[in-house]
Amino acid sequence: MPPRDEKYVPVSLEPDPVIEAYKKDIDRTLIRENLKLTPAERLAKLQSFMEAFHELRGAARRRA
């Protein structure tokens, strides 16, 4: 048996069944498109989304 290296962490190459179950519900094209953006562009996209979200939330509250 080779000497044990304290930095070694055993890793399984078998796919995790939980991850595999969720993969079918993920649109990977959206992830790829987002990863093509710079971090600054992703942040701007998030900020734009949040602004629209808050506008819609406010409109719904005024309507109620």
PDB file of N, H, CA, C and O in Angstrom:
ATOM      1  N   MET A   1       0.844  -1.178   0.000  1.00  0.00           N
ATOM      2  CA  MET A   1       0.000   0.000   0.000  1.00  0.00           C
ATOM      3  C   MET A   1       0.891   1.244   0.000  1.00  0.00           C
ATOM      4  O   MET A   1       1.824   1.324   0.800  1.00  0.00           O
ATOM      5  N   PRO A   2       0.621   2.237  -0.897  1.00  0.00           N
ATOM      6  CA  PRO A   2       1.447   3.443  -0.938  1.00  0.00           C
ATOM      7  C   PRO A   2       1.229   4.295   0.307  1.00  0.00           C
ATOM      8  O   PRO A   2       0.166   4.234   0.924  1.00  0.00           O
ATOM      9  N   PRO A   3       2.237   5.095   0.680  1.00  0.00           N
ATOM     10  CA  PRO A   3       2.067   5.965   1.853  1.00  0.00           C
ATOM     11  C   PRO A   3       0.915   6.939   1.630  1.00  0.00           C
ATOM     12  O   PRO A   3       0.688   7.408   0.514  1.00  0.00           O
ATOM     13  N   ARG A   4       0.204   7.230   2.689  1.00  0.00           N
ATOM     14  H   ARG A   4       0.388   6.850   3.596  1.00  0.00           H
ATOM     15  CA  ARG A   4      -0.951   8.119   2.603  1.00  0.00           C
ATOM     16  C   ARG A   4      -0.496   9.576   2.577  1.00  0.00           C
ATOM     17  O   ARG A   4       0.245  10.025   3.452  1.00  0.00           O
ATOM     18  N   ASP A   5      -0.942  10.288   1.580  1.00  0.00           N
ATOM     19  H   ASP A   5      -1.544   9.923   0.870  1.00  0.00           H
ATOM     20  CA  ASP A   5      -0.645  11.718   1.463  1.00  0.00           C
ATOM     21  C   ASP A   5      -1.801  12.468   2.115  1.00  0.00           C
ATOM     22  O   ASP A   5      -2.955  12.263   1.737  1.00  0.00           O
ATOM     23  N   GLU A   6      -1.517  13.325   3.077  1.00  0.00           N
ATOM     24  H   GLU A   6      -0.580  13.491   3.384  1.00  0.00           H
ATOM     25  CA  GLU A   6      -2.556  14.048   3.807  1.00  0.00           C
ATOM     26  C   GLU A   6      -3.358  14.985   2.902  1.00  0.00           C
ATOM     27  O   GLU A   6      -4.491  15.338   3.228  1.00  0.00           O
ATOM     28  N   LYS A   7      -2.782  15.387   1.774  1.00  0.00           N
ATOM     29  H   LYS A   7      -1.861  15.100   1.509  1.00  0.00           H
ATOM     30  CA  LYS A   7      -3.471  16.291   0.853  1.00  0.00           C
ATOM     31  C   LYS A   7      -4.433  15.527  -0.061  1.00  0.00           C
ATOM     32  O   LYS A   7      -5.277  16.137  -0.718  1.00  0.00           O
ATOM     33  N   TYR A   8      -4.312  14.213  -0.103  1.00  0.00           N
ATOM     34  H   TYR A   8      -3.627  13.718   0.431  1.00  0.00           H
ATOM     35  CA  TYR A   8      -5.121  13.395  -0.998  1.00  0.00           C
ATOM     36  C   TYR A   8      -6.539  13.274  -0.453  1.00  0.00           C
ATOM     37  O   TYR A   8      -6.752  12.958   0.717  1.00  0.00           O
ATOM     38  N   VAL A   9      -7.488  13.532  -1.321  1.00  0.00           N
ATOM     39  H   VAL A   9      -7.315  13.789  -2.272  1.00  0.00           H
ATOM     40  CA  VAL A   9      -8.888  13.352  -0.971  1.00  0.00           C
ATOM     41  C   VAL A   9      -9.487  12.405  -2.000  1.00  0.00           C
ATOM     42  O   VAL A   9      -9.466  12.703  -3.194  1.00  0.00           O
ATOM     43  N   PRO A  10     -10.015  11.280  -1.563  1.00  0.00           N
ATOM     44  CA  PRO A  10     -10.579  10.345  -2.530  1.00  0.00           C
ATOM     45  C   PRO A  10     -11.779  10.968  -3.257  1.00  0.00           C
ATOM     46  O   PRO A  10     -12.623  11.620  -2.643  1.00  0.00           O
ATOM     47  N   VAL A  11     -11.833  10.757  -4.548  1.00  0.00           N
ATOM     48  H   VAL A  11     -11.148  10.227  -5.047  1.00  0.00           H
ATOM     49  CA  VAL A  11     -12.897  11.329  -5.361  1.00  0.00           C
ATOM     50  C   VAL A  11     -13.545  10.218  -6.170  1.00  0.00           C
ATOM     51  O   VAL A  11     -12.864   9.385  -6.769  1.00  0.00           O
ATOM     52  N   SER A  12     -14.846  10.219  -6.177  1.00  0.00           N
ATOM     53  H   SER A  12     -15.399  10.896  -5.690  1.00  0.00           H
ATOM     54  CA  SER A  12     -15.571   9.242  -6.982  1.00  0.00           C
ATOM     55  C   SER A  12     -15.832   9.839  -8.357  1.00  0.00           C
ATOM     56  O   SER A  12     -16.238  10.995  -8.473  1.00  0.00           O
ATOM     57  N   LEU A  13     -15.597   9.050  -9.393  1.00  0.00           N
ATOM     58  H   LEU A  13     -15.267   8.110  -9.299  1.00  0.00           H
ATOM     59  CA  LEU A  13     -15.868   9.505 -10.746  1.00  0.00           C
ATOM     60  C   LEU A  13     -17.272   9.109 -11.197  1.00  0.00           C
ATOM     61  O   LEU A  13     -17.677   9.410 -12.319  1.00  0.00           O
ATOM     62  N   GLU A  14     -18.004   8.440 -10.325  1.00  0.00           N
ATOM     63  H   GLU A  14     -17.675   8.195  -9.413  1.00  0.00           H
ATOM     64  CA  GLU A  14     -19.379   8.069 -10.622  1.00  0.00           C
ATOM     65  C   GLU A  14     -20.271   9.307 -10.498  1.00  0.00           C
ATOM     66  O   GLU A  14     -20.105  10.087  -9.560  1.00  0.00           O
ATOM     67  N   PRO A  15     -21.213   9.499 -11.426  1.00  0.00           N
ATOM     68  CA  PRO A  15     -22.106  10.663 -11.330  1.00  0.00           C
ATOM     69  C   PRO A  15     -23.002  10.579 -10.091  1.00  0.00           C
ATOM     70  O   PRO A  15     -23.481   9.507  -9.720  1.00  0.00           O
ATOM     71  N   ASP A  16     -23.209  11.719  -9.474  1.00  0.00           N
ATOM     72  H   ASP A  16     -22.819  12.589  -9.775  1.00  0.00           H
ATOM     73  CA  ASP A  16     -24.084  11.790  -8.305  1.00  0.00           C
ATOM     74  C   ASP A  16     -25.526  11.676  -8.787  1.00  0.00           C
ATOM     75  O   ASP A  16     -25.936  12.471  -9.633  1.00  0.00           O
ATOM     76  N   PRO A  17     -26.312  10.726  -8.288  1.00  0.00           N
ATOM     77  CA  PRO A  17     -27.680  10.545  -8.780  1.00  0.00           C
ATOM     78  C   PRO A  17     -28.578  11.762  -8.540  1.00  0.00           C
ATOM     79  O   PRO A  17     -29.480  12.028  -9.334  1.00  0.00           O
ATOM     80  N   VAL A  18     -28.343  12.485  -7.474  1.00  0.00           N
ATOM     81  H   VAL A  18     -27.610  12.268  -6.829  1.00  0.00           H
ATOM     82  CA  VAL A  18     -29.159  13.682  -7.204  1.00  0.00           C
ATOM     83  C   VAL A  18     -28.881  14.750  -8.253  1.00  0.00           C
ATOM     84  O   VAL A  18     -29.812  15.358  -8.781  1.00  0.00           O
ATOM     85  N   ILE A  19     -27.621  14.979  -8.555  1.00  0.00           N
ATOM     86  H   ILE A  19     -26.865  14.485  -8.126  1.00  0.00           H
ATOM     87  CA  ILE A  19     -27.254  15.966  -9.579  1.00  0.00           C
ATOM     88  C   ILE A  19     -27.794  15.537 -10.930  1.00  0.00           C
ATOM     89  O   ILE A  19     -28.315  16.362 -11.680  1.00  0.00           O
ATOM     90  N   GLU A  20     -27.676  14.269 -11.246  1.00  0.00           N
ATOM     91  H   GLU A  20     -27.253  13.599 -10.637  1.00  0.00           H
ATOM     92  CA  GLU A  20     -28.181  13.762 -12.523  1.00  0.00           C
ATOM     93  C   GLU A  20     -29.687  13.966 -12.640  1.00  0.00           C
ATOM     94  O   GLU A  20     -30.182  14.264 -13.728  1.00  0.00           O
ATOM     95  N   ALA A  21     -30.422  13.811 -11.546  1.00  0.00           N
ATOM     96  H   ALA A  21     -30.020  13.569 -10.663  1.00  0.00           H
ATOM     97  CA  ALA A  21     -31.877  14.003 -11.559  1.00  0.00           C
ATOM     98  C   ALA A  21     -32.237  15.453 -11.849  1.00  0.00           C
ATOM     99  O   ALA A  21     -33.209  15.716 -12.557  1.00  0.00           O
ATOM    100  N   TYR A  22     -31.473  16.393 -11.314  1.00  0.00           N
ATOM    101  H   TYR A  22     -30.684  16.179 -10.739  1.00  0.00           H
ATOM    102  CA  TYR A  22     -31.756  17.816 -11.532  1.00  0.00           C
ATOM    103  C   TYR A  22     -31.313  18.300 -12.905  1.00  0.00           C
ATOM    104  O   TYR A  22     -31.893  19.249 -13.435  1.00  0.00           O
ATOM    105  N   LYS A  23     -30.307  17.676 -13.490  1.00  0.00           N
ATOM    106  H   LYS A  23     -29.837  16.905 -13.060  1.00  0.00           H
ATOM    107  CA  LYS A  23     -29.751  18.126 -14.774  1.00  0.00           C
ATOM    108  C   LYS A  23     -30.799  18.212 -15.871  1.00  0.00           C
ATOM    109  O   LYS A  23     -30.733  19.105 -16.717  1.00  0.00           O
ATOM    110  N   LYS A  24     -31.765  17.301 -15.872  1.00  0.00           N
ATOM    111  H   LYS A  24     -31.818  16.576 -15.186  1.00  0.00           H
ATOM    112  CA  LYS A  24     -32.766  17.287 -16.930  1.00  0.00           C
ATOM    113  C   LYS A  24     -33.653  18.530 -16.902  1.00  0.00           C
ATOM    114  O   LYS A  24     -34.276  18.860 -17.910  1.00  0.00           O
ATOM    115  N   ASP A  25     -33.720  19.215 -15.777  1.00  0.00           N
ATOM    116  H   ASP A  25     -33.213  18.947 -14.958  1.00  0.00           H
ATOM    117  CA  ASP A  25     -34.564  20.399 -15.636  1.00  0.00           C
ATOM    118  C   ASP A  25     -33.807  21.713 -15.804  1.00  0.00           C
ATOM    119  O   ASP A  25     -34.387  22.783 -15.618  1.00  0.00           O
ATOM    120  N   ILE A  26     -32.539  21.651 -16.147  1.00  0.00           N
ATOM    121  H   ILE A  26     -32.068  20.782 -16.298  1.00  0.00           H
ATOM    122  CA  ILE A  26     -31.706  22.843 -16.266  1.00  0.00           C
ATOM    123  C   ILE A  26     -31.504  23.190 -17.738  1.00  0.00           C
ATOM    124  O   ILE A  26     -31.134  22.333 -18.540  1.00  0.00           O
ATOM    125  N   ASP A  27     -31.750  24.449 -18.087  1.00  0.00           N
ATOM    126  H   ASP A  27     -32.050  25.146 -17.435  1.00  0.00           H
ATOM    127  CA  ASP A  27     -31.495  24.918 -19.449  1.00  0.00           C
ATOM    128  C   ASP A  27     -30.045  25.396 -19.502  1.00  0.00           C
ATOM    129  O   ASP A  27     -29.742  26.527 -19.125  1.00  0.00           O
ATOM    130  N   ARG A  28     -29.169  24.541 -19.965  1.00  0.00           N
ATOM    131  H   ARG A  28     -29.415  23.622 -20.271  1.00  0.00           H
ATOM    132  CA  ARG A  28     -27.741  24.854 -19.964  1.00  0.00           C
ATOM    133  C   ARG A  28     -27.388  25.945 -20.967  1.00  0.00           C
ATOM    134  O   ARG A  28     -26.344  26.585 -20.840  1.00  0.00           O
ATOM    135  N   THR A  29     -28.248  26.167 -21.968  1.00  0.00           N
ATOM    136  H   THR A  29     -29.096  25.648 -22.072  1.00  0.00           H
ATOM    137  CA  THR A  29     -27.951  27.234 -22.928  1.00  0.00           C
ATOM    138  C   THR A  29     -27.975  28.588 -22.230  1.00  0.00           C
ATOM    139  O   THR A  29     -27.187  29.471 -22.572  1.00  0.00           O
ATOM    140  N   LEU A  30     -28.863  28.765 -21.263  1.00  0.00           N
ATOM    141  H   LEU A  30     -29.503  28.048 -20.985  1.00  0.00           H
ATOM    142  CA  LEU A  30     -28.905  30.027 -20.515  1.00  0.00           C
ATOM    143  C   LEU A  30     -27.636  30.220 -19.691  1.00  0.00           C
ATOM    144  O   LEU A  30     -27.107  31.327 -19.593  1.00  0.00           O
ATOM    145  N   ILE A  31     -27.163  29.142 -19.110  1.00  0.00           N
ATOM    146  H   ILE A  31     -27.593  28.242 -19.190  1.00  0.00           H
ATOM    147  CA  ILE A  31     -25.924  29.212 -18.324  1.00  0.00           C
ATOM    148  C   ILE A  31     -24.761  29.582 -19.235  1.00  0.00           C
ATOM    149  O   ILE A  31     -23.950  30.444 -18.896  1.00  0.00           O
ATOM    150  N   ARG A  32     -24.682  28.925 -20.399  1.00  0.00           N
ATOM    151  H   ARG A  32     -25.341  28.225 -20.674  1.00  0.00           H
ATOM    152  CA  ARG A  32     -23.584  29.218 -21.331  1.00  0.00           C
ATOM    153  C   ARG A  32     -23.619  30.675 -21.778  1.00  0.00           C
ATOM    154  O   ARG A  32     -22.586  31.344 -21.815  1.00  0.00           O
ATOM    155  N   GLU A  33     -24.819  31.166 -22.119  1.00  0.00           N
ATOM    156  H   GLU A  33     -25.658  30.622 -22.089  1.00  0.00           H
ATOM    157  CA  GLU A  33     -24.947  32.556 -22.566  1.00  0.00           C
ATOM    158  C   GLU A  33     -24.517  33.518 -21.460  1.00  0.00           C
ATOM    159  O   GLU A  33     -23.842  34.513 -21.726  1.00  0.00           O
ATOM    160  N   ASN A  34     -24.906  33.223 -20.226  1.00  0.00           N
ATOM    161  H   ASN A  34     -25.454  32.415 -20.010  1.00  0.00           H
ATOM    162  CA  ASN A  34     -24.524  34.082 -19.107  1.00  0.00           C
ATOM    163  C   ASN A  34     -23.018  34.069 -18.881  1.00  0.00           C
ATOM    164  O   ASN A  34     -22.427  35.098 -18.552  1.00  0.00           O
ATOM    165  N   LEU A  35     -22.401  32.914 -19.056  1.00  0.00           N
ATOM    166  H   LEU A  35     -22.881  32.078 -19.323  1.00  0.00           H
ATOM    167  CA  LEU A  35     -20.958  32.815 -18.830  1.00  0.00           C
ATOM    168  C   LEU A  35     -20.148  33.514 -19.920  1.00  0.00           C
ATOM    169  O   LEU A  35     -18.960  33.775 -19.734  1.00  0.00           O
ATOM    170  N   LYS A  36     -20.775  33.818 -21.045  1.00  0.00           N
ATOM    171  H   LYS A  36     -21.741  33.606 -21.197  1.00  0.00           H
ATOM    172  CA  LYS A  36     -20.097  34.589 -22.093  1.00  0.00           C
ATOM    173  C   LYS A  36     -19.988  36.065 -21.700  1.00  0.00           C
ATOM    174  O   LYS A  36     -19.162  36.796 -22.247  1.00  0.00           O
ATOM    175  N   LEU A  37     -20.816  36.498 -20.757  1.00  0.00           N
ATOM    176  H   LEU A  37     -21.487  35.905 -20.313  1.00  0.00           H
ATOM    177  CA  LEU A  37     -20.798  37.894 -20.314  1.00  0.00           C
ATOM    178  C   LEU A  37     -19.674  38.107 -19.316  1.00  0.00           C
ATOM    179  O   LEU A  37     -19.247  37.178 -18.632  1.00  0.00           O
ATOM    180  N   THR A  38     -19.202  39.341 -19.245  1.00  0.00           N
ATOM    181  H   THR A  38     -19.549  40.096 -19.801  1.00  0.00           H
ATOM    182  CA  THR A  38     -18.216  39.676 -18.220  1.00  0.00           C
ATOM    183  C   THR A  38     -18.944  39.768 -16.880  1.00  0.00           C
ATOM    184  O   THR A  38     -20.168  39.893 -16.859  1.00  0.00           O
ATOM    185  N   PRO A  39     -18.224  39.708 -15.770  1.00  0.00           N
ATOM    186  CA  PRO A  39     -18.883  39.880 -14.475  1.00  0.00           C
ATOM    187  C   PRO A  39     -19.657  41.205 -14.390  1.00  0.00           C
ATOM    188  O   PRO A  39     -20.743  41.252 -13.813  1.00  0.00           O
ATOM    189  N   ALA A  40     -19.103  42.267 -14.959  1.00  0.00           N
ATOM    190  H   ALA A  40     -18.220  42.228 -15.428  1.00  0.00           H
ATOM    191  CA  ALA A  40     -19.792  43.568 -14.931  1.00  0.00           C
ATOM    192  C   ALA A  40     -21.098  43.508 -15.733  1.00  0.00           C
ATOM    193  O   ALA A  40     -22.108  44.085 -15.330  1.00  0.00           O
ATOM    194  N   GLU A  41     -21.066  42.809 -16.860  1.00  0.00           N
ATOM    195  H   GLU A  41     -20.246  42.341 -17.187  1.00  0.00           H
ATOM    196  CA  GLU A  41     -22.285  42.673 -17.666  1.00  0.00           C
ATOM    197  C   GLU A  41     -23.334  41.832 -16.941  1.00  0.00           C
ATOM    198  O   GLU A  41     -24.528  42.125 -17.003  1.00  0.00           O
ATOM    199  N   ARG A  42     -22.882  40.797 -16.261  1.00  0.00           N
ATOM    200  H   ARG A  42     -21.912  40.560 -16.210  1.00  0.00           H
ATOM    201  CA  ARG A  42     -23.822  39.963 -15.489  1.00  0.00           C
ATOM    202  C   ARG A  42     -24.446  40.763 -14.361  1.00  0.00           C
ATOM    203  O   ARG A  42     -25.640  40.639 -14.091  1.00  0.00           O
ATOM    204  N   LEU A  43     -23.646  41.578 -13.708  1.00  0.00           N
ATOM    205  H   LEU A  43     -22.675  41.679 -13.927  1.00  0.00           H
ATOM    206  CA  LEU A  43     -24.168  42.411 -12.627  1.00  0.00           C
ATOM    207  C   LEU A  43     -25.181  43.423 -13.165  1.00  0.00           C
ATOM    208  O   LEU A  43     -26.223  43.639 -12.547  1.00  0.00           O
ATOM    209  N   ALA A  44     -24.886  44.043 -14.308  1.00  0.00           N
ATOM    210  H   ALA A  44     -24.040  43.868 -14.810  1.00  0.00           H
ATOM    211  CA  ALA A  44     -25.814  44.993 -14.919  1.00  0.00           C
ATOM    212  C   ALA A  44     -27.130  44.300 -15.281  1.00  0.00           C
ATOM    213  O   ALA A  44     -28.208  44.869 -15.110  1.00  0.00           O
ATOM    214  N   LYS A  45     -27.032  43.080 -15.778  1.00  0.00           N
ATOM    215  H   LYS A  45     -26.156  42.617 -15.917  1.00  0.00           H
ATOM    216  CA  LYS A  45     -28.228  42.306 -16.128  1.00  0.00           C
ATOM    217  C   LYS A  45     -29.059  42.010 -14.869  1.00  0.00           C
ATOM    218  O   LYS A  45     -30.284  42.126 -14.889  1.00  0.00           O
ATOM    219  N   LEU A  46     -28.397  41.635 -13.797  1.00  0.00           N
ATOM    220  H   LEU A  46     -27.401  41.541 -13.781  1.00  0.00           H
ATOM    221  CA  LEU A  46     -29.078  41.372 -12.532  1.00  0.00           C
ATOM    222  C   LEU A  46     -29.739  42.637 -11.999  1.00  0.00           C
ATOM    223  O   LEU A  46     -30.884  42.600 -11.549  1.00  0.00           O
ATOM    224  N   GLN A  47     -29.021  43.752 -12.049  1.00  0.00           N
ATOM    225  H   GLN A  47     -28.091  43.782 -12.415  1.00  0.00           H
ATOM    226  CA  GLN A  47     -29.583  45.011 -11.556  1.00  0.00           C
ATOM    227  C   GLN A  47     -30.810  45.415 -12.370  1.00  0.00           C
ATOM    228  O   GLN A  47     -31.798  45.887 -11.807  1.00  0.00           O
ATOM    229  N   SER A  48     -30.755  45.235 -13.673  1.00  0.00           N
ATOM    230  H   SER A  48     -29.953  44.851 -14.130  1.00  0.00           H
ATOM    231  CA  SER A  48     -31.891  45.544 -14.532  1.00  0.00           C
ATOM    232  C   SER A  48     -33.089  44.665 -14.181  1.00  0.00           C
ATOM    233  O   SER A  48     -34.223  45.139 -14.114  1.00  0.00           O
ATOM    234  N   PHE A  49     -32.822  43.394 -13.962  1.00  0.00           N
ATOM    235  H   PHE A  49     -31.901  43.009 -14.017  1.00  0.00           H
ATOM    236  CA  PHE A  49     -33.891  42.474 -13.576  1.00  0.00           C
ATOM    237  C   PHE A  49     -34.519  42.885 -12.249  1.00  0.00           C
ATOM    238  O   PHE A  49     -35.742  42.895 -12.110  1.00  0.00           O
ATOM    239  N   MET A  50     -33.677  43.224 -11.276  1.00  0.00           N
ATOM    240  H   MET A  50     -32.683  43.216 -11.389  1.00  0.00           H
ATOM    241  CA  MET A  50     -34.185  43.606  -9.952  1.00  0.00           C
ATOM    242  C   MET A  50     -34.998  44.896 -10.017  1.00  0.00           C
ATOM    243  O   MET A  50     -36.006  45.023  -9.323  1.00  0.00           O
ATOM    244  N   GLU A  51     -34.575  45.851 -10.838  1.00  0.00           N
ATOM    245  H   GLU A  51     -33.755  45.748 -11.401  1.00  0.00           H
ATOM    246  CA  GLU A  51     -35.341  47.089 -11.001  1.00  0.00           C
ATOM    247  C   GLU A  51     -36.728  46.780 -11.570  1.00  0.00           C
ATOM    248  O   GLU A  51     -37.728  47.311 -11.087  1.00  0.00           O
ATOM    249  N   ALA A  52     -36.790  45.930 -12.585  1.00  0.00           N
ATOM    250  H   ALA A  52     -35.977  45.499 -12.977  1.00  0.00           H
ATOM    251  CA  ALA A  52     -38.074  45.546 -13.177  1.00  0.00           C
ATOM    252  C   ALA A  52     -38.926  44.796 -12.158  1.00  0.00           C
ATOM    253  O   ALA A  52     -40.139  44.998 -12.089  1.00  0.00           O
ATOM    254  N   PHE A  53     -38.301  43.940 -11.378  1.00  0.00           N
ATOM    255  H   PHE A  53     -37.317  43.776 -11.434  1.00  0.00           H
ATOM    256  CA  PHE A  53     -39.012  43.188 -10.348  1.00  0.00           C
ATOM    257  C   PHE A  53     -39.650  44.134  -9.332  1.00  0.00           C
ATOM    258  O   PHE A  53     -40.820  43.979  -8.980  1.00  0.00           O
ATOM    259  N   HIS A  54     -38.880  45.108  -8.866  1.00  0.00           N
ATOM    260  H   HIS A  54     -37.930  45.233  -9.152  1.00  0.00           H
ATOM    261  CA  HIS A  54     -39.406  46.048  -7.871  1.00  0.00           C
ATOM    262  C   HIS A  54     -40.516  46.917  -8.460  1.00  0.00           C
ATOM    263  O   HIS A  54     -41.471  47.251  -7.758  1.00  0.00           O
ATOM    264  N   GLU A  55     -40.407  47.286  -9.725  1.00  0.00           N
ATOM    265  H   GLU A  55     -39.631  47.015 -10.295  1.00  0.00           H
ATOM    266  CA  GLU A  55     -41.472  48.048 -10.380  1.00  0.00           C
ATOM    267  C   GLU A  55     -42.758  47.225 -10.426  1.00  0.00           C
ATOM    268  O   GLU A  55     -43.832  47.732 -10.101  1.00  0.00           O
ATOM    269  N   LEU A  56     -42.655  45.970 -10.824  1.00  0.00           N
ATOM    270  H   LEU A  56     -41.783  45.558 -11.088  1.00  0.00           H
ATOM    271  CA  LEU A  56     -43.833  45.100 -10.882  1.00  0.00           C
ATOM    272  C   LEU A  56     -44.424  44.862  -9.496  1.00  0.00           C
ATOM    273  O   LEU A  56     -45.643  44.836  -9.332  1.00  0.00           O
ATOM    274  N   ARG A  57     -43.576  44.694  -8.526  1.00  0.00           N
ATOM    275  H   ARG A  57     -42.585  44.716  -8.660  1.00  0.00           H
ATOM    276  CA  ARG A  57     -44.040  44.480  -7.155  1.00  0.00           C
ATOM    277  C   ARG A  57     -44.792  45.723  -6.658  1.00  0.00           C
ATOM    278  O   ARG A  57     -45.849  45.615  -6.036  1.00  0.00           O
ATOM    279  N   GLY A  58     -44.232  46.894  -6.941  1.00  0.00           N
ATOM    280  H   GLY A  58     -43.373  46.982  -7.446  1.00  0.00           H
ATOM    281  CA  GLY A  58     -44.902  48.127  -6.536  1.00  0.00           C
ATOM    282  C   GLY A  58     -46.238  48.303  -7.239  1.00  0.00           C
ATOM    283  O   GLY A  58     -47.209  48.750  -6.629  1.00  0.00           O
ATOM    284  N   ALA A  59     -46.293  47.953  -8.526  1.00  0.00           N
ATOM    285  H   ALA A  59     -45.504  47.591  -9.022  1.00  0.00           H
ATOM    286  CA  ALA A  59     -47.546  48.072  -9.290  1.00  0.00           C
ATOM    287  C   ALA A  59     -48.594  47.118  -8.716  1.00  0.00           C
ATOM    288  O   ALA A  59     -49.770  47.470  -8.629  1.00  0.00           O
ATOM    289  N   ALA A  60     -48.184  45.941  -8.334  1.00  0.00           N
ATOM    290  H   ALA A  60     -47.228  45.655  -8.405  1.00  0.00           H
ATOM    291  CA  ALA A  60     -49.113  44.969  -7.753  1.00  0.00           C
ATOM    292  C   ALA A  60     -49.639  45.453  -6.409  1.00  0.00           C
ATOM    293  O   ALA A  60     -50.812  45.246  -6.098  1.00  0.00           O
ATOM    294  N   ARG A  61     -48.804  46.087  -5.618  1.00  0.00           N
ATOM    295  H   ARG A  61     -47.852  46.255  -5.870  1.00  0.00           H
ATOM    296  CA  ARG A  61     -49.249  46.615  -4.327  1.00  0.00           C
ATOM    297  C   ARG A  61     -50.212  47.779  -4.500  1.00  0.00           C
ATOM    298  O   ARG A  61     -51.188  47.901  -3.760  1.00  0.00           O
ATOM    299  N   ARG A  62     -49.937  48.632  -5.480  1.00  0.00           N
ATOM    300  H   ARG A  62     -49.145  48.533  -6.082  1.00  0.00           H
ATOM    301  CA  ARG A  62     -50.845  49.776  -5.718  1.00  0.00           C
ATOM    302  C   ARG A  62     -52.195  49.293  -6.210  1.00  0.00           C
ATOM    303  O   ARG A  62     -53.225  49.905  -5.929  1.00  0.00           O
ATOM    304  N   ARG A  63     -52.184  48.197  -6.941  1.00  0.00           N
ATOM    305  H   ARG A  63     -51.347  47.700  -7.169  1.00  0.00           H
ATOM    306  CA  ARG A  63     -53.429  47.657  -7.502  1.00  0.00           C
ATOM    307  C   ARG A  63     -54.297  47.006  -6.426  1.00  0.00           C
ATOM    308  O   ARG A  63     -55.524  47.022  -6.516  1.00  0.00           O
ATOM    309  N   ALA A  64     -53.662  46.442  -5.425  1.00  0.00           N
ATOM    310  H   ALA A  64     -52.664  46.428  -5.352  1.00  0.00           H
ATOM    311  CA  ALA A  64     -54.392  45.701  -4.377  1.00  0.00           C
ATOM    312  C   ALA A  64     -55.141  46.599  -3.430  1.00  0.00           C
ATOM    313  O   ALA A  64     -55.794  46.114  -2.506  1.00  0.00           O
TER     314      ALA A  64
END
